[in-house]
Amino acid sequence: MHSDGPAFDDQAIWTGCTVMKPDGGMRVFYTGISRAERGMVQRIGWADSADGVTFERCCVQPLEADGRWYEKWNPESGFDEPWRDPFVFRHAGRWHMLITARARGVDRKRAGVIGHAVSDDLDHWEVLPPLTEPSAFGQLEVSQSRCVNGRHLLVFSCGQDMQADPGPGCVWIAEGEGPLGPWNVAAARYVRPEHLYAGQLFRLRDGQWILTGFNDVVDGAFVGTAPDPLPWAAIELAQRP
């Protein structure tokens, strides 16, 4: 639920992820927008929970896009400032955050990049340059970095309206060299069935990998329901036309 405000998240809170803290309990990272900017600027905050039911905000200063590498909001442009969908994981002794962001000075439908931030304690974060280059996508939403059967995969979503070369797919997979890439986004392939969005890869307790998401548009109408998870071994990846 959004804050009462005034605060960076007093209009709405959006997608994020949850990690287990080293000292116990859970931390939820989430996207926040504020009334002060009419929801046009996205920032990332976090909240803690000991039981998974009650959460307490513990973010003193939300994480913001750094204008050296990422596009900032210009009230005259009409475009928002994307900085959302944090995906947090530990690698090589540090915490890493993947973020939906937009590169500066690039055509809007080609400017989508994976933003990057690092932390040693989950409380203090440093924003770094993006992990990907601009390509044929205007956004790389709700991304994940997963290693499945020895293959390093970047999972992301991009609707047809934000693709420079629109195709049938919305959930995309790019192969890479490690948990932080580099990933070959230019050669990304889309997941079938094509109507899925916000695709997420999860590993079950028995070791099986599954893909979940939600039913986006079917026969021209938005559905928004969550289908049964699909075994990753049965997923078909198609080439961009």
N, C-alpha and C positions, 0 to 999 in steps of 0.2 A: 504494500500500500504506500502511496506517495506521502511525503512529509506534509505537515501543516504549513510549513514555510514561515518566512521566506527562506528558501533553500534551493540548492541545485536540482533537487528531485521533488519539488512541490507541485509539479503538474502531473507527472506520471513516472512510473518505473517500468523498465523493459527487460529484455532478455539478458541472461548472464550465465553463471555456472557456480558450482559448489565444490569446495575442496575441504579435506580434513586437515585441521591445523596440527602441527607437530606436537603441541602441548595439550591436545585434546579439543573436542568440539568441532563445529563446522563454521566455515566462512563462506558467505554468499557474495559474489561479485555481481553487480547489476548495472544497467544503464539508467541514467536519470535525466529528465528534462525539466526546465523551470518555466513558470509563468512569466518571469521577468523578460525572457527572450522569446516568448510565445512558442516555446517548444522547439526553437530552431537550433539550439546548441545542445549537443549530447556530451555527457560526462559520465565517468565511471566511479561508483562508490561501492561500499561493502558493509556487511552486517554480520554479526556473530550469533551463534546459537549453541547452547549446551545440549539441547534435547531435540532439535529439528522441528520444534513447534513454535517456540517464542524466539524472535530475533531482535537484536539491539544494534542500531546503527553505531558504528565505531570509526567512521571515516572522518577525520579531522579536515582533510583537504581532498576533494575529489580529483581524480586523474583527468587531465585535459590534453587535447591534441596540441602538439608542438608545431608552431607555424613555420619552423625551419624546413619541415618535410611534408606537413599535412595541411590540407586546405582548412582555413578558418572561415567563420561565418561573416559574410558581408551583407548587411541589411538591404543593400541596394540590388543584390543579385537575385534574390528570391530563392536561393538554394540554402539548404540546411548545412550544419557542420556535423558530418558523420563521425562518431567516435563511440562505438557501441559493441554489444555482443562479446564481452570479455570471455576468453577461454584461457584458464590458468592451469599450469602444470609445472612439475619440477623436473629439471634437467641439468646435469653437470653441476649439481650443488647450488643452483639458483632457481628461483621461481620466475617463470616466463608467462607473459600475457599476450595472446593474439587478439587483435581488435579490428573490427570493421572500420576502415578509414578511406580517405580519398587523397590522392597525391595532389600537390599544388600545380597549377598551371597546365593541366592536362584536360583534354576534352572530357566532359562529364561522363560519357558512356564508355570511356576507356581508363578512367582515373582510379578505379577501385584497387586498393592494395590491402595487404595484411599489415596493420600497425603492430608495433612491438614495444613492450615495456618489460623491465626486469626488476626484481626485488630480492633482497636477502632475508627479509623478515615478514613479508606479506603486508606490512604497514607503510613502508616507504618505497615508492616506485620511481624509476627513471625511464622516461620515454626515449626510445632509440629510433633510428631510421626504419622504414618499413622492410619487411622480410621478402616482399615481392615487388616486381616492377609493374607499371601499368601495362594492360594488355587489351583484351576485347571485352572486358567486363567493367561496368560502372560501379559495381559493388561486389564484395566477397563477404557475404553475410554469414552469421552464425557458424564461423569456421571452427574446425578441429584439426589437430595434428594427431594422427594415430599410426601405430606400427602394427600392421596386420600380416602375419605370416612372413615377417622379415621385410615387408615393403612399407616404406614411409609414405603415408598418404595425407594430403591436405584435402579436407572435405569442406565445401562451401556451397552457398546458394546464391543464385542471381536470376531474377525474373527476366522474362523476355524484353520487358520495357526498359531494362537497364543493360542490355547487351548491345554492343556495337554492331554485331552481326547476328541478329535474333535467330534462334533455333528452337527446337522443341523442348530442350531440357532445361530444368531449373536447379537441380542438385548436381554438383560437379565434383569430380575427383581429379586431383593433380598429383603426379608421382614426384618424389623428391629423394634427396640423399641422406636426410637425417630428420630428427624431430623439429629442427628449425629451418629446414630446407637445405639448399635452395630447391624450390619446387618448379616444375615446368608447367606454369599456368597456361602458357600459350598452347600447350598440347593437352589441356584438360579434356576429359570425356564426361558426358552426362549420364546420369543414372536413369534406368528404366525401372518402373513406370514413370513417364515423364511428368505426371501431374503432382508428384510429391514436391514438398518444399521444406526448408529448414531441416534438411537431412542430418541425422546424427548417427555415428557409429558407436556401438557399445559392445563390450565383452561381457558375456554372461559368466556365472560362476563355474559352469562346466567348460569354459574356454571358448565357446562358440561366439562368433561375432555376428551381430545383427544390425540392421539399418532401420531406423525409425524416422518419423517426420510427421507432416500432416498433409491431408488431401487439400490441395490448393484449388485449382480451377478445373472443373469437369464439365464438359459440354457448355462451356462459356459462362458457367456460374461458380462463384466461390463456395467451397464446401466447408473447409476449416475443421474437419474431423480428423481424429488420429486413427489410422488403420493399424491392424496387427503388425508387429515387427516382421521384417523380412530377413531370412538367413542371408548373410553376406555372400556365402558361397553360391547362392542362386541369383545374385544381382547381375544384371547385364549392363555393361558400360558401352555406350555408343559413341561413335566419332561425331564431332561437329560437322554438319553438312558442308 
